[in-house]
């Protein structure tokens, strides 16, 4: 059992919004990078071949093939440098660690899909996308309202009409 | 650095915390205090200056009478009565529960704390940059030289027989030639671990006053739940304390100049 003090220390920094993903899933890790002065995010897509540790110490190994060469990166799941984790594909595997795919090439690397989980995943992803779009639309609307209640498109049309009238 | 009061605590365990820039820091979580001040030792009465602290209450039924009497001013005793009658000034008592762990921190000068005052992590380590942790290492029993002193052992082949993990020759050290005895302090097999060790200059990462926790960078001796002593580091010119030390030295110099 974990000590309540340890819990108190770790709970402060563990993320609540880490999606449920398993070994064998294909995920996209959105990573924050410091590019000179500016901060930008970079996406890294690959298969989860291992998860290890618990609590704030939990790590995942993500493998992908770049130009025919296998690349593996180990991420701290709760690191503040990871902006978001997106689950793209649900995989069905019988191992907790997929180290065996390191020795495989081409077709043999493929991981069988888990249709049941995939459906739930797609629904969740679609919902999240719709929500994000709605939030974006609302923000855009708010901005146009703040700028004088005219949308960009309407303003363009108006300008065009004025130009035509001048002629 | 001058000697300073520390606190008593339990090692909770190790974990990691993230810095502002996203790097992970390996830390040991230590539960320290609150510690009541049980007694103050002075040069006049005891021959040295120190503060005696307690940590964790002990049920009264489990505490010996002497332990109860050490903290309670109201515990009746014939000796106390007779001493009061004789006009002896009784020592102040903390008036708290009997304490499970009692330790002293030596000081250079009489402390500013009073008996009965309860010291908390924020009071003691609020502005401390790095600490020393004293604990008892994990006991490993009787171990050979390879495990205990990181010796290399003897070859696996080339005629070595039944001596693969031995220390090799123990005599004929040049500085002890002719004495007929091995040199003092020669590293040999024996008890490894379960010994008091001090780790100095551990950087303080965070203080959690609500939970009485201090997070220090790196490892500390002992198993999880082990009793440890934590004090502001006495390492002069410690890298984490350098600024504070320089400040102290500067003020000292200024004071000296003013005195002149």
Interface residues (C-beta under 8 A of the other chain):
Chain A: X3 X5 X6 X8 X9 X10 X13 X32 X55 X56 X57 X76 X78 X79 X80 X81
Chain B: X12 X13 X15 X16 X17 X18 X22 X24 X29 X31 X208 X211 X213 X215 X224
